[in-house]
Amino acid sequence: MNKDCPKIVSDEALYKKVFVYDSSVADNRFFRQRIVDFLNGNTDGKTFSKFMWAAVWERNDGGKTIKYLDFNEHSHRLDFKPHFYEWMVRTIRKAETELQTLKTGI
Protein backbone atom coordinates (compact mmCIF):
# COMPACT_ATOMS: atom_id res chain seq x y z
CA MET A 1 0.00 0.00 0.00
CA ASN A 2 1.23 3.48 -0.82
CA LYS A 3 1.90 5.31 2.46
CA ASP A 4 1.19 8.66 0.76
CA CYS A 5 -2.28 7.66 -0.42
CA PRO A 6 -4.45 10.71 0.29
CA LYS A 7 -7.59 8.65 0.91
CA ILE A 8 -6.25 7.28 4.20
CA VAL A 9 -5.03 10.47 5.88
CA SER A 10 -7.11 12.58 8.24
CA ASP A 11 -8.43 15.96 7.11
CA GLU A 12 -5.96 17.78 9.34
CA ALA A 13 -3.00 15.78 8.05
CA LEU A 14 -4.24 16.24 4.49
CA TYR A 15 -4.46 20.01 5.01
CA LYS A 16 -0.86 20.05 6.24
CA LYS A 17 0.29 18.13 3.16
CA VAL A 18 -1.56 20.39 0.71
CA PHE A 19 -0.97 23.88 2.04
CA VAL A 20 2.80 24.05 2.46
CA TYR A 21 3.55 27.33 0.66
CA ASP A 22 4.08 30.85 2.03
CA SER A 23 0.78 31.92 0.47
CA SER A 24 -1.15 28.88 1.71
CA VAL A 25 -3.52 30.73 4.05
CA ALA A 26 -4.62 32.98 1.20
CA ASP A 27 -4.68 30.03 -1.22
CA ASN A 28 -6.97 28.08 1.12
CA ARG A 29 -9.42 31.00 1.28
CA PHE A 30 -9.21 31.47 -2.48
CA PHE A 31 -9.98 27.82 -3.28
CA ARG A 32 -12.77 27.62 -0.71
CA GLN A 33 -14.37 30.70 -2.27
CA ARG A 34 -14.07 29.10 -5.71
CA ILE A 35 -15.81 26.00 -4.40
CA VAL A 36 -18.63 28.19 -3.05
CA ASP A 37 -18.82 29.90 -6.46
CA PHE A 38 -19.09 26.48 -8.12
CA LEU A 39 -21.87 25.39 -5.79
CA ASN A 40 -23.72 28.66 -6.38
CA GLY A 41 -23.80 27.88 -10.10
CA ASN A 42 -21.08 30.26 -11.31
CA THR A 43 -19.50 27.52 -13.42
CA ASP A 44 -19.73 28.78 -17.01
CA GLY A 45 -20.79 25.23 -17.91
CA LYS A 46 -17.54 23.68 -16.63
CA THR A 47 -17.15 20.44 -14.71
CA PHE A 48 -15.76 20.68 -11.19
CA SER A 49 -12.30 19.54 -12.31
CA LYS A 50 -12.17 22.07 -15.14
CA PHE A 51 -13.50 24.78 -12.85
CA MET A 52 -10.79 24.06 -10.25
CA TRP A 53 -8.13 23.76 -12.95
CA ALA A 54 -8.99 27.33 -13.98
CA ALA A 55 -8.79 28.41 -10.32
CA VAL A 56 -5.38 26.77 -9.84
CA TRP A 57 -4.16 28.32 -13.09
CA GLU A 58 -5.37 31.74 -11.92
CA ARG A 59 -3.74 31.29 -8.49
CA ASN A 60 -0.48 30.32 -10.21
CA ASP A 61 -0.43 33.59 -12.20
CA GLY A 62 -1.28 31.95 -15.49
CA GLY A 63 1.35 29.25 -15.25
CA LYS A 64 4.25 31.24 -13.80
CA THR A 65 4.35 28.76 -10.93
CA ILE A 66 3.03 25.23 -10.52
CA LYS A 67 1.83 25.19 -6.91
CA TYR A 68 -0.64 22.34 -6.28
CA LEU A 69 0.37 20.71 -9.58
CA ASP A 70 2.78 17.93 -10.56
CA PHE A 71 4.68 17.85 -13.84
CA ASN A 72 4.81 14.40 -15.42
CA GLU A 73 8.16 14.04 -17.18
CA HIS A 74 6.98 11.15 -19.31
CA SER A 75 3.81 12.69 -20.72
CA HIS A 76 4.89 16.33 -20.33
CA ARG A 77 1.61 17.23 -18.63
CA LEU A 78 0.58 19.05 -15.51
CA ASP A 79 -1.83 17.27 -13.19
CA PHE A 80 -3.25 18.10 -9.78
CA LYS A 81 -1.14 16.84 -6.90
CA PRO A 82 -2.99 13.83 -5.45
CA HIS A 83 -3.33 15.36 -1.99
CA PHE A 84 -4.65 18.62 -3.42
CA TYR A 85 -7.21 16.81 -5.55
CA GLU A 86 -8.34 14.77 -2.55
CA TRP A 87 -8.61 17.98 -0.49
CA MET A 88 -10.79 19.53 -3.22
CA VAL A 89 -13.06 16.47 -3.33
CA ARG A 90 -13.44 16.31 0.45
CA THR A 91 -14.08 20.05 0.71
CA ILE A 92 -16.80 20.06 -1.94
CA ARG A 93 -18.44 17.00 -0.36
CA LYS A 94 -18.55 18.74 3.01
CA ALA A 95 -19.95 21.90 1.44
CA GLU A 96 -22.62 19.94 -0.45
CA THR A 97 -23.60 18.11 2.74
CA GLU A 98 -23.93 21.38 4.64
CA LEU A 99 -26.02 22.88 1.86
CA GLN A 100 -28.32 19.85 1.86
CA THR A 101 -28.67 20.16 5.62
CA LEU A 102 -29.59 23.83 5.29
CA LYS A 103 -32.12 23.10 2.56
CA THR A 104 -33.83 20.28 4.42
CA GLY A 105 -33.57 21.92 7.84
CA ILE A 106 -32.20 18.80 9.50
Secondary structure, DSSP 8 states (H G I E B T S, - for coil): --TT-GGGS-HHHHHHHH--STTHHHHHHHHHHHHHHHHTT--TT--HHHHHHHHHHHHTTTTT--TTEEEETTTTEEEE-HHHHHHHHHHHHHHHHHHHHHHHT-
